[in-house]
Amino acid sequence: MKTRPSVRPSVRPSVQHLRDRLLQQEDLNFLLTNRVPRLLLTRFMGWFSQIRQPLVCRLSIRVWQLFADLDLSDAKKTQFDSLHDCFIRELKPGARPIDPDPAVLCSPCDAIVGAHGPVQGLEVFQAKGFPYTLPELFGADPQAFEPYRDGRFVTLRLTSSMYHRFHAPHDCRVHHVTHHAGDTWNVNPIALKRIEKLFCRNERAVIHARLAAGDHRVALVPVAAILVASLRLHWLGSLLGLAYRGPNELPCDARFAKGQEMGWFQHGSTIIVFAPPGFTLAPGIAAGRTVRMGQALLRLPPP
C-alpha cells in the first residue's frame, strides 16, 4: 500500500509579516507616505488624535499596533483619554536612566541613529549623496550656525511608536529658538534618499543652548513630518506648528538639568543634534542603532 506524501500545511502570513513586506517596497512606501495631501492629512490627524472618546481611542490604538511595534509597558498611565494622550505619554519613573558623567552629552530622546559624523565646513548629509548646508537648516544668521562649522552632528529619528518626549542632553540654558515654517514630508530613510534637502524643507525649530560645563554651545533641531507638524516647548507659551502665526525669532531664558523634559512632538519625527568642533561620538553610536533617552551620545572635549 502506497503512502501519500505528506503535504506541509500552508502558513497564513501574519499581519506583521505583511506589514513588513509592504514597507520594504520602497516605491510604494514613498507614494503612500508622500504623494498624498500631506498638509491636509496632518491637520486631520491633529484633529482626530484629540477626540476624547474611549471607544475611538481604544480602536485607534489597536489599529496603530497593527502597523507599528507599539510598546506601552513602560508608560506611566495604563488608560489614555485620546490617541494624542497616548502619543505624548509619559514614562514610569526610572524607565530611562540618565548617564551621570559630566563629560557626556546624552541622547535627548528615544530614536534610531541616522546620518552622523563631522560637519564638513558648513555642509551636512541627510543621506549618502544628499547634502544640505547649515545656513539652509538654521537660517541666514551667521551667529546661529558658525559655532558648528567643522563640528559634529547626529540625526535621531523617532518612529511613530516611540516615546515622543525629548529632554535636555546636559545641564544647559536655552537662550534662543528659531521657528521655520515648512512642509511635512515623511522623514524616513526612503524619503531621505529621494528628496533633496528634506530637513530644510520641513516645519522645524532650532533650539540654541549653552552647556553649564565649559560654556559649550549645542543646538537641537526638531524637524516635523507628515502627521506631525506641531511641537510643544515647555518654556514657550505657543504651540509651534502649521497654525503658528507668531514671531519666528524667539529669545528666551530657560534652564534645564540634564535629563529634564523640554517638550514633545505630537507624533514621531527627527531631532538633529549639533555640537561644535572637539566633540566626539560616544562608543556604540552607529547608524541604524536604537538609542534611548539618557544614553551617552557624544563626549565633550577635554577641559
C-alpha positions as CSV (number, residue, x, y, z in Angstrom):
1,M,0.0,0.0,0.0
2,K,1.4,3.3,-1.1
3,T,1.5,6.1,1.3
4,R,0.6,9.6,0.2
5,P,3.4,12.2,0.5
6,S,2.8,14.5,3.4
7,V,1.7,17.9,2.4
8,R,3.0,20.8,4.6
9,P,0.1,22.8,5.7
10,S,0.0,26.4,4.4
11,V,1.0,29.0,6.9
12,R,-1.1,32.1,6.8
13,P,1.2,35.1,6.8
14,S,1.0,37.2,10.0
15,V,-0.2,40.8,9.9
16,Q,3.3,41.9,10.9
17,H,4.9,39.9,8.0
18,L,2.5,41.5,5.5
19,R,3.2,44.9,7.0
20,D,7.0,44.4,6.8
21,R,6.8,43.3,3.2
22,L,4.7,46.3,2.3
23,L,7.1,48.7,4.0
24,Q,10.0,47.1,2.1
25,Q,8.5,48.1,-1.2
26,E,10.3,51.5,-1.3
27,D,8.4,53.0,-4.2
28,L,5.0,52.1,-2.8
29,N,6.1,53.3,0.7
30,F,7.2,56.6,-0.7
31,L,4.0,57.1,-2.7
32,L,1.7,56.2,0.3
33,T,3.5,58.5,2.7
34,N,4.4,61.4,0.5
35,R,2.4,61.6,-2.7
36,V,-0.7,62.4,-0.7
37,P,-2.2,65.7,0.5
38,R,0.4,65.9,3.3
39,L,-0.8,69.2,5.0
40,L,-4.4,68.2,4.9
41,L,-3.7,64.7,6.4
42,T,-1.5,66.3,9.1
43,R,-4.3,68.8,10.1
44,F,-6.8,65.9,10.1
45,M,-4.6,63.8,12.3
46,G,-4.1,66.7,14.6
47,W,-7.9,67.0,15.0
48,F,-8.7,63.3,15.1
49,S,-6.0,62.5,17.7
50,Q,-7.6,64.9,20.1
51,I,-11.0,63.2,20.1
52,R,-11.7,62.2,23.7
53,Q,-14.0,59.2,23.3
54,P,-12.9,55.9,24.9
55,L,-14.1,53.6,22.1
56,V,-12.4,55.7,19.4
57,C,-9.2,55.9,21.5
58,R,-9.1,52.1,22.0
59,L,-9.8,51.2,18.4
60,S,-7.2,53.8,17.2
61,I,-4.5,52.3,19.4
62,R,-5.4,48.8,18.2
63,V,-5.0,49.9,14.6
64,W,-1.8,51.7,15.4
65,Q,-0.4,48.4,17.0
66,L,-1.1,46.6,13.7
67,F,1.3,48.8,11.8
68,A,3.9,49.6,14.5
69,D,5.7,47.9,17.3
70,L,3.9,50.0,20.0
71,D,5.1,49.0,23.5
72,L,3.2,50.7,26.3
73,S,4.7,48.6,29.1
74,D,6.9,51.4,30.4
75,A,4.1,54.1,30.1
76,K,3.2,55.9,33.3
77,K,-0.5,55.6,32.5
78,T,-2.4,52.4,31.5
79,Q,-5.5,54.2,30.2
80,F,-5.5,57.1,27.8
81,D,-8.1,59.8,27.1
82,S,-7.3,60.1,23.4
83,L,-4.9,59.0,20.7
84,H,-2.9,62.2,21.3
85,D,-2.7,61.3,25.0
86,C,-1.1,58.0,24.0
87,F,1.3,59.7,21.5
88,I,2.7,62.0,24.2
89,R,2.7,59.5,27.1
90,E,5.0,59.9,30.0
91,L,7.2,57.1,31.2
92,K,7.3,55.4,34.6
93,P,9.9,56.9,37.0
94,G,13.3,55.5,36.3
95,A,12.4,54.0,32.9
96,R,15.3,55.9,31.3
97,P,18.4,56.2,33.4
98,I,20.4,59.4,32.7
99,D,24.2,59.0,32.1
100,P,25.7,60.9,35.1
101,D,29.1,61.5,33.5
102,P,29.5,65.3,33.2
103,A,31.7,64.7,30.1
104,V,28.8,63.0,28.3
105,L,26.1,64.7,26.2
106,C,23.2,62.2,26.4
107,S,20.6,61.5,23.8
108,P,17.6,63.8,24.2
109,C,15.2,61.2,23.0
110,D,14.5,57.5,22.1
111,A,15.5,57.2,18.5
112,I,17.1,55.3,15.7
113,V,20.5,56.8,14.7
114,G,20.6,58.1,11.2
115,A,23.3,60.0,9.4
116,H,26.0,61.3,11.6
117,G,29.6,62.5,11.5
118,P,31.7,65.6,11.1
119,V,30.2,68.8,9.6
120,Q,32.4,69.4,6.6
121,G,32.8,73.2,6.7
122,L,29.1,74.1,6.7
123,E,27.9,71.0,4.8
124,V,25.9,68.2,6.4
125,F,24.5,65.0,4.9
126,Q,20.9,63.8,5.4
127,A,21.7,60.6,3.4
128,K,24.5,59.4,1.1
129,G,24.8,61.9,-1.8
130,F,22.2,64.3,-0.3
131,P,23.9,67.2,1.4
132,Y,22.5,70.4,2.9
133,T,24.1,73.4,4.5
134,L,23.8,74.8,8.0
135,P,22.5,78.2,6.7
136,E,19.8,76.3,4.8
137,L,18.7,74.5,8.0
138,F,19.4,77.2,10.7
139,G,18.6,80.3,8.7
140,A,20.8,83.1,7.3
141,D,22.2,84.5,10.6
142,P,25.9,83.5,10.9
143,Q,25.8,83.8,14.7
144,A,23.4,80.8,14.6
145,F,25.3,78.4,12.5
146,E,29.0,79.5,12.7
147,P,29.7,77.8,16.1
148,Y,29.0,74.4,14.3
149,R,31.4,74.9,11.4
150,D,33.6,71.8,11.2
151,G,31.7,70.5,14.2
152,R,29.7,67.2,14.6
153,F,26.1,66.2,14.1
154,V,23.9,63.2,14.9
155,T,20.5,62.6,13.3
156,L,18.0,60.9,15.6
157,R,14.8,59.5,14.0
158,L,11.8,58.9,16.2
159,T,9.4,56.3,14.8
160,S,5.6,56.6,15.4
161,S,5.6,54.1,18.2
162,M,8.5,55.5,20.2
163,Y,8.4,57.7,23.3
164,H,7.8,61.2,21.8
165,R,9.1,63.5,24.6
166,F,12.6,64.9,24.5
167,H,14.9,66.0,27.3
168,A,17.9,68.2,28.0
169,P,21.1,66.4,26.9
170,H,23.1,68.2,29.6
171,D,22.8,70.9,32.2
172,C,22.1,73.9,29.9
173,R,20.5,77.2,29.4
174,V,18.3,77.7,26.3
175,H,18.7,81.3,25.1
176,H,17.0,81.3,21.6
177,V,14.6,79.4,19.4
178,T,14.1,80.0,15.7
179,H,10.9,78.7,14.1
180,H,10.9,77.8,10.4
181,A,7.5,77.1,8.7
182,G,7.6,74.4,6.1
183,D,6.2,71.2,4.5
184,T,5.5,67.9,6.1
185,W,7.4,65.3,4.0
186,N,7.9,62.0,5.6
187,V,11.4,61.8,7.2
188,N,12.0,58.0,6.9
189,P,15.2,56.7,5.1
190,I,13.2,56.1,1.9
191,A,12.2,59.7,1.6
192,L,15.7,61.0,2.7
193,K,17.1,59.2,-0.3
194,R,14.7,60.8,-2.7
195,I,14.0,64.4,-1.6
196,E,17.0,66.7,-1.6
197,K,17.5,68.9,1.5
198,L,14.4,67.5,3.0
199,F,15.1,68.6,6.6
200,C,15.5,72.2,5.2
201,R,12.0,72.0,3.6
202,N,10.0,70.7,6.6
203,E,8.5,72.5,9.5
204,R,11.2,72.8,12.2
205,A,12.6,74.7,15.1
206,V,16.3,75.4,16.0
207,I,16.9,75.3,19.8
208,H,20.1,77.1,20.8
209,A,21.6,76.3,24.2
210,R,24.8,76.7,26.2
211,L,26.0,73.9,28.4
212,A,26.9,74.6,32.0
213,A,30.1,72.6,31.6
214,G,32.7,74.7,29.7
215,D,30.2,77.1,28.2
216,H,30.0,74.9,25.1
217,R,27.1,75.5,22.7
218,V,24.8,72.8,21.3
219,A,21.8,73.1,19.0
220,L,18.8,70.7,18.8
221,V,16.8,70.9,15.6
222,P,13.4,69.1,15.9
223,V,12.0,68.5,12.4
224,A,8.3,67.8,11.9
225,A,7.0,65.3,9.4
226,I,3.7,64.1,7.9
227,L,1.0,63.8,10.6
228,V,3.5,65.6,13.0
229,A,3.5,69.4,12.4
230,S,3.3,70.5,16.0
231,L,6.0,70.9,18.6
232,R,5.5,71.8,22.3
233,L,8.3,73.5,24.0
234,H,7.6,73.9,27.7
235,W,9.2,77.3,28.1
236,L,7.2,78.9,25.3
237,G,3.6,79.8,25.5
238,S,2.7,78.9,21.9
239,L,2.5,75.5,20.2
240,L,4.8,75.7,17.2
241,G,3.3,74.2,14.1
242,L,1.3,74.7,10.9
243,A,-1.2,77.0,12.7
244,Y,1.5,79.1,14.4
245,R,1.4,82.8,13.4
246,G,3.8,84.4,15.9
247,P,7.3,85.7,15.5
248,N,10.0,83.3,14.1
249,E,12.8,84.6,16.3
250,L,12.0,83.7,20.0
251,P,14.6,84.9,22.5
252,C,14.2,83.1,25.9
253,D,16.0,82.2,29.1
254,A,15.1,78.6,30.2
255,R,17.4,76.5,32.3
256,F,17.4,72.7,32.4
257,A,19.1,70.0,34.3
258,K,20.5,67.0,32.4
259,G,17.6,64.7,31.6
260,Q,14.9,67.2,32.4
261,E,11.9,67.2,30.0
262,M,12.0,70.0,27.4
263,G,8.9,69.2,25.3
264,W,7.3,66.8,22.9
265,F,6.3,66.1,19.3
266,Q,2.7,65.4,18.5
267,H,3.9,62.2,16.8
268,G,7.2,60.7,15.7
269,S,9.8,62.7,13.8
270,T,13.5,63.7,13.9
271,I,15.9,65.6,16.1
272,I,19.3,66.6,14.7
273,V,21.9,67.3,17.4
274,F,24.8,69.7,16.5
275,A,27.9,70.2,18.6
276,P,31.0,72.4,18.0
277,P,34.4,71.1,17.0
278,G,36.1,68.9,19.6
279,F,33.0,66.7,20.5
280,T,33.4,63.0,19.7
281,L,30.9,60.2,19.2
282,A,30.2,58.1,22.2
283,P,31.1,54.3,21.9
284,G,28.3,52.2,20.4
285,I,26.6,55.0,18.5
286,A,26.3,53.9,14.9
287,A,23.8,54.3,12.0
288,G,20.8,52.0,12.4
289,R,21.3,51.5,16.1
290,T,18.5,52.3,18.6
291,V,19.3,54.7,21.4
292,R,17.3,55.6,24.4
293,M,16.9,59.0,26.1
294,G,19.7,59.4,28.6
295,Q,22.2,57.2,26.9
296,A,25.6,58.6,26.0
297,L,25.5,60.2,22.6
298,L,28.6,62.5,22.4
299,R,31.6,63.2,24.6
300,L,32.6,66.8,25.4
301,P,36.1,68.0,24.6
302,P,38.7,67.5,27.4
303,P,38.7,70.6,29.7
